[in-house]
Amino acid sequence: MDFMSALDISASGMKAQRTYMNVISMNLANVKTTRTPEGGPYRRKSVAFAATPIQNPFDKAMENAEDRELKGVTVRGIVNDKRPVKKVHEPGHPDADKDGFVSYPDINVVEEMANMITTMRSYEANVQAIQDTKAMFNKALQIAR
């Protein structure tokens, strides 16, 4: 693997983790949202990741056996979670049904915070990989002098 491939892989991971962090933030911001433009309460969202080749078509022709398996990550899409909504008895709430129950999104704040920590650590690992790759590249340049 060359230096540019290592940078491309880490950059794709950083981009995917940034998207996931935005989705987690959206979930946390909408914990108590009972009404959306689509109707009903906010639905928790999640990110679908997929492995993707990091090479452009020209690189494909030039690859060797060691580079064939290199993959980055991409966001396939942002999907709504299938969890059922939480029903809370609040008869005075403007969005309460005829029985006095309000539908809230089933978002567990502790779970979202754990996801946020994991995402931050993954992002930081990709940043460190980029820094290490740059350091190796600089050392290689020093050796060549």
Backbone as CSV, one residue per row, in Angstrom:
resi,resn,N_x,N_y,N_z,CA_x,CA_y,CA_z,C_x,C_y,C_z
1,MET,0.850,-1.171,0.000,0.000,0.000,0.000,0.897,1.235,0.000
2,ASP,0.540,2.207,-0.821,1.324,3.430,-0.879,0.758,4.471,0.096
3,PHE,1.464,5.583,0.200,1.062,6.627,1.144,-0.307,7.225,0.797
4,MET,-0.536,7.439,-0.482,-1.798,8.068,-0.881,-2.996,7.153,-0.594
5,SER,-2.818,5.857,-0.778,-3.909,4.920,-0.467,-4.225,4.954,1.028
6,ALA,-3.195,4.992,1.847,-3.401,5.056,3.298,-4.153,6.334,3.669
7,LEU,-3.788,7.447,3.046,-4.481,8.712,3.323,-5.931,8.654,2.848
8,ASP,-6.157,8.052,1.676,-7.522,7.947,1.153,-8.410,7.094,2.050
9,ILE,-7.873,5.992,2.561,-8.655,5.115,3.438,-9.024,5.850,4.720
10,SER,-8.051,6.520,5.327,-8.332,7.257,6.564,-9.301,8.407,6.323
11,ALA,-9.151,9.091,5.197,-10.055,10.204,4.887,-11.487,9.710,4.691
12,SER,-11.655,8.558,4.062,-13.012,8.029,3.879,-13.625,7.668,5.235
13,GLY,-12.809,7.132,6.142,-13.296,6.827,7.479,-13.695,8.078,8.240
14,MET,-12.904,9.132,8.109,-13.231,10.392,8.784,-14.532,10.980,8.258
15,LYS,-14.708,10.921,6.949,-15.935,11.459,6.356,-17.156,10.672,6.834
16,ALA,-17.048,9.347,6.874,-18.165,8.515,7.321,-18.476,8.770,8.798
17,GLN,-17.453,8.891,9.628,-17.672,9.130,11.056,-18.256,10.516,11.305
18,ARG,-17.887,11.494,10.489,-18.471,12.837,10.621,-19.973,12.787,10.321
19,THR,-20.351,12.038,9.299,-21.768,11.888,8.976,-22.506,11.210,10.123
20,TYR,-21.903,10.161,10.683,-22.524,9.447,11.794,-22.671,10.364,13.008
21,MET,-21.674,11.197,13.262,-21.748,12.135,14.386,-22.897,13.132,14.174
22,ASN,-23.098,13.583,12.948,-24.211,14.487,12.656,-25.554,13.805,12.917
23,VAL,-25.665,12.531,12.556,-26.911,11.793,12.778,-27.152,11.599,14.272
24,ILE,-26.112,11.271,15.016,-26.255,11.125,16.467,-26.710,12.448,17.085
25,SER,-26.121,13.541,16.641,-26.513,14.864,17.156,-27.975,15.161,16.839
26,MET,-28.405,14.777,15.634,-29.797,14.967,15.246,-30.723,14.161,16.160
27,ASN,-30.334,12.927,16.450,-31.135,12.083,17.347,-31.251,12.712,18.733
28,LEU,-30.124,13.181,19.266,-30.136,13.780,20.598,-30.957,15.068,20.635
29,ALA,-30.897,15.836,19.553,-31.643,17.093,19.508,-33.152,16.867,19.420
30,ASN,-33.565,15.682,18.969,-34.990,15.415,18.758,-35.571,14.385,19.735
31,VAL,-34.958,14.245,20.896,-35.422,13.258,21.876,-36.886,13.486,22.255
32,LYS,-37.311,14.719,22.340,-38.677,15.038,22.781,-39.569,15.559,21.646
33,THR,-39.155,15.367,20.394,-39.940,15.863,19.261,-41.128,14.953,19.010
34,THR,-42.330,15.493,19.178,-43.553,14.702,19.013,-44.252,14.960,17.688
35,ARG,-43.816,15.995,16.977,-44.488,16.350,15.727,-43.445,16.712,14.666
36,THR,-43.511,16.042,13.529,-42.593,16.299,12.416,-43.396,16.650,11.173
37,PRO,-42.766,17.211,10.143,-43.484,17.508,8.893,-44.087,16.255,8.241
38,GLU,-43.449,15.086,8.469,-43.971,13.836,7.900,-45.173,13.323,8.690
39,GLY,-45.368,13.857,9.872,-46.437,13.407,10.755,-45.904,12.449,11.798
40,GLY,-46.406,12.560,12.996,-45.983,11.690,14.076,-44.686,12.166,14.695
41,PRO,-44.178,11.372,15.648,-42.938,11.773,16.334,-41.713,11.555,15.446
42,TYR,-40.643,12.189,15.850,-39.356,12.002,15.168,-38.982,10.527,15.232
43,ARG,-38.406,10.009,14.167,-37.939,8.627,14.137,-36.419,8.636,14.237
44,ARG,-35.905,7.848,15.170,-34.458,7.733,15.348,-33.823,7.317,14.029
45,LYS,-32.684,7.910,13.731,-31.988,7.618,12.484,-30.671,6.903,12.770
46,SER,-30.241,6.152,11.790,-28.974,5.434,11.879,-28.285,5.541,10.525
47,VAL,-27.007,5.216,10.498,-26.231,5.317,9.269,-25.883,3.920,8.778
48,ALA,-26.049,3.705,7.479,-25.664,2.435,6.859,-24.334,2.657,6.142
49,PHE,-23.310,1.913,6.561,-21.983,2.014,5.962,-21.779,0.881,4.963
50,ALA,-20.881,1.115,4.015,-20.508,0.073,3.057,-19.033,0.227,2.707
51,ALA,-18.385,-0.905,2.439,-16.999,-0.875,1.971,-17.008,-0.429,0.513
52,THR,-16.022,0.358,0.162,-15.950,0.864,-1.202,-14.499,0.893,-1.658
53,PRO,-14.263,0.632,-2.937,-12.888,0.727,-3.430,-12.384,2.165,-3.307
54,ILE,-11.113,2.319,-3.027,-10.572,3.669,-2.871,-9.900,4.165,-4.135
55,GLN,-9.877,3.346,-5.166,-9.130,3.691,-6.368,-10.043,4.237,-7.453
56,ASN,-9.459,5.099,-8.277,-10.183,5.567,-9.447,-9.959,4.566,-10.588
57,PRO,-10.665,4.686,-11.708,-10.539,3.679,-12.772,-9.109,3.502,-13.308
58,PHE,-8.318,4.565,-13.367,-6.942,4.430,-13.846,-6.124,3.586,-12.878
59,ASP,-6.316,3.811,-11.590,-5.605,3.014,-10.586,-5.955,1.538,-10.691
60,LYS,-7.192,1.253,-11.094,-7.642,-0.134,-11.207,-6.770,-0.906,-12.189
61,ALA,-6.387,-0.261,-13.277,-5.550,-0.929,-14.284,-4.127,-1.131,-13.776
62,MET,-3.699,-0.311,-12.841,-2.315,-0.355,-12.373,-2.139,-1.130,-11.061
63,GLU,-3.211,-1.672,-10.507,-3.107,-2.302,-9.202,-2.323,-3.610,-9.248
64,ASN,-1.771,-3.944,-8.123,-1.095,-5.234,-8.007,-1.874,-6.087,-7.010
65,ALA,-1.399,-7.287,-6.768,-2.128,-8.223,-5.907,-2.294,-7.684,-4.485
66,GLU,-1.339,-6.923,-3.986,-1.416,-6.408,-2.620,-2.470,-5.314,-2.472
67,ASP,-2.717,-4.574,-3.555,-3.649,-3.455,-3.489,-5.092,-3.839,-3.807
68,ARG,-5.321,-5.044,-4.277,-6.657,-5.434,-4.717,-7.700,-5.386,-3.602
69,GLU,-7.307,-5.682,-2.410,-8.264,-5.782,-1.302,-8.426,-4.487,-0.519
70,LEU,-7.784,-3.409,-0.920,-7.899,-2.155,-0.181,-9.287,-1.552,-0.367
71,LYS,-9.918,-1.253,0.739,-11.255,-0.667,0.702,-11.317,0.491,1.690
72,GLY,-12.105,1.461,1.327,-12.433,2.547,2.233,-13.849,2.321,2.725
73,VAL,-14.440,3.341,3.274,-15.819,3.238,3.762,-16.616,4.401,3.198
74,THR,-17.862,4.145,2.925,-18.755,5.192,2.452,-20.093,5.048,3.162
75,VAL,-20.843,6.112,3.179,-22.172,6.089,3.777,-23.149,5.696,2.676
76,ARG,-23.788,4.532,2.856,-24.800,4.084,1.888,-26.069,4.898,2.022
77,GLY,-26.380,5.297,3.232,-27.586,6.086,3.446,-27.886,6.258,4.919
78,ILE,-28.823,7.135,5.172,-29.308,7.365,6.527,-30.701,6.756,6.571
79,VAL,-30.887,5.835,7.498,-32.138,5.071,7.554,-32.862,5.324,8.866
80,ASN,-34.190,5.236,8.803,-35.002,5.356,10.020,-34.967,4.046,10.780
81,ASP,-34.849,4.155,12.083,-34.868,2.985,12.954,-36.291,2.442,13.016
82,LYS,-36.415,1.150,13.157,-37.738,0.505,13.187,-38.305,0.359,14.601
83,ARG,-37.653,0.951,15.582,-38.145,0.838,16.954,-39.527,1.480,17.067
84,PRO,-40.397,0.873,17.879,-41.709,1.504,18.088,-41.557,2.764,18.950
85,VAL,-42.519,3.640,18.839,-42.482,4.877,19.622,-42.829,4.575,21.075
86,LYS,-42.433,5.487,21.969,-42.780,5.363,23.392,-44.091,6.103,23.620
87,LYS,-45.007,5.453,24.297,-46.277,6.081,24.648,-46.206,6.530,26.109
88,VAL,-46.404,7.828,26.328,-46.364,8.388,27.676,-47.713,9.054,27.949
89,HIS,-48.257,8.788,29.111,-49.559,9.353,29.469,-49.374,10.799,29.927
90,GLU,-49.773,11.721,29.069,-49.719,13.163,29.349,-50.980,13.791,28.770
91,PRO,-52.090,13.724,29.473,-53.368,14.204,28.916,-53.380,15.682,28.529
92,GLY,-52.571,16.515,29.163,-52.574,17.944,28.862,-51.685,18.344,27.686
93,HIS,-50.958,17.424,27.133,-50.027,17.721,26.033,-50.824,17.980,24.748
94,PRO,-50.414,18.974,23.956,-51.159,19.277,22.719,-51.164,18.130,21.698
95,ASP,-50.195,17.230,21.771,-50.139,16.119,20.814,-50.685,14.814,21.393
96,ALA,-51.379,14.895,22.521,-51.941,13.690,23.142,-53.103,13.159,22.298
97,ASP,-53.211,11.817,22.241,-54.333,11.210,21.524,-55.578,11.245,22.412
98,LYS,-56.664,10.643,21.958,-57.938,10.692,22.697,-57.854,10.044,24.073
99,ASP,-56.879,9.111,24.255,-56.705,8.457,25.553,-55.695,9.177,26.442
100,GLY,-55.114,10.294,25.950,-54.169,11.070,26.745,-52.725,10.625,26.617
101,PHE,-52.429,9.768,25.624,-51.056,9.289,25.425,-50.359,10.093,24.333
102,VAL,-49.099,10.424,24.600,-48.265,11.149,23.641,-47.203,10.191,23.124
103,SER,-47.000,10.213,21.819,-45.973,9.362,21.199,-44.656,10.119,21.135
104,TYR,-43.630,9.570,21.787,-42.282,10.136,21.768,-41.361,9.188,21.011
105,PRO,-40.279,9.722,20.426,-39.313,8.835,19.775,-38.636,7.935,20.806
106,ASP,-38.344,6.713,20.410,-37.667,5.776,21.316,-36.159,5.959,21.166
107,ILE,-35.654,7.041,21.747,-34.232,7.359,21.682,-33.670,7.251,23.095
108,ASN,-32.694,6.377,23.245,-32.034,6.179,24.529,-30.809,7.093,24.557
109,VAL,-30.828,8.096,25.408,-29.755,9.085,25.463,-28.420,8.425,25.814
110,VAL,-28.428,7.449,26.698,-27.191,6.760,27.090,-26.607,6.019,25.888
111,GLU,-27.463,5.356,25.124,-27.003,4.650,23.917,-26.417,5.630,22.905
112,GLU,-27.083,6.759,22.714,-26.601,7.753,21.757,-25.260,8.340,22.215
113,MET,-25.109,8.561,23.514,-23.836,9.085,24.017,-22.724,8.052,23.846
114,ALA,-23.030,6.776,24.067,-22.031,5.719,23.840,-21.653,5.660,22.359
115,ASN,-22.644,5.801,21.477,-22.355,5.842,20.034,-21.486,7.049,19.696
116,MET,-21.765,8.167,20.362,-20.987,9.375,20.100,-19.526,9.187,20.522
117,ILE,-19.303,8.581,21.668,-17.932,8.341,22.139,-17.208,7.407,21.183
118,THR,-17.888,6.328,20.758,-17.283,5.383,19.824,-16.948,6.065,18.498
119,THR,-17.845,6.902,18.025,-17.621,7.620,16.769,-16.457,8.594,16.897
120,MET,-16.391,9.297,18.019,-15.273,10.222,18.234,-13.941,9.480,18.257
121,ARG,-13.912,8.315,18.909,-12.682,7.524,18.979,-12.279,7.009,17.597
122,SER,-13.246,6.606,16.798,-12.951,6.155,15.432,-12.401,7.306,14.589
123,TYR,-13.007,8.469,14.737,-12.528,9.645,14.010,-11.085,9.968,14.424
124,GLU,-10.846,9.955,15.743,-9.499,10.241,16.250,-8.482,9.212,15.759
125,ALA,-8.885,7.954,15.656,-7.981,6.912,15.152,-7.618,7.177,13.697
126,ASN,-8.574,7.640,12.912,-8.291,7.971,11.517,-7.382,9.196,11.407
127,VAL,-7.591,10.171,12.280,-6.705,11.345,12.299,-5.278,10.914,12.640
128,GLN,-5.151,10.036,13.632,-3.821,9.548,14.025,-3.172,8.757,12.885
129,ALA,-3.955,7.979,12.169,-3.411,7.223,11.036,-2.896,8.168,9.954
130,ILE,-3.601,9.257,9.716,-3.139,10.244,8.736,-1.848,10.905,9.222
131,GLN,-1.806,11.259,10.492,-0.590,11.877,11.031,0.595,10.920,10.954
132,ASP,0.370,9.656,11.259,1.453,8.666,11.183,1.912,8.454,9.749
133,THR,0.973,8.447,8.811,1.324,8.299,7.399,2.156,9.486,6.933
134,LYS,1.766,10.681,7.339,2.549,11.872,6.987,3.946,11.812,7.590
135,ALA,4.033,11.333,8.824,5.342,11.217,9.471,6.231,10.215,8.734
136,MET,5.655,9.087,8.313,6.426,8.099,7.551,6.884,8.673,6.219
137,PHE,6.011,9.426,5.572,6.358,10.042,4.295,7.518,11.027,4.485
138,ASN,7.437,11.828,5.544,8.527,12.781,5.817,9.835,12.064,6.131
139,LYS,9.771,10.960,6.875,10.988,10.185,7.161,11.572,9.596,5.882
140,ALA,10.689,9.124,4.994,11.161,8.585,3.722,11.860,9.667,2.897
141,LEU,11.337,10.878,2.953,11.978,11.987,2.238,13.341,12.316,2.840
142,GLN,13.448,12.267,4.153,14.725,12.533,4.825,15.758,11.466,4.480
143,ILE,15.342,10.220,4.405,16.238,9.134,4.054,16.773,9.317,2.632
144,ALA,15.911,9.798,1.751,16.280,9.970,0.342,17.274,11.102,0.145
145,ARG,17.431,11.989,1.101,18.343,13.139,0.930,19.774,12.748,1.093
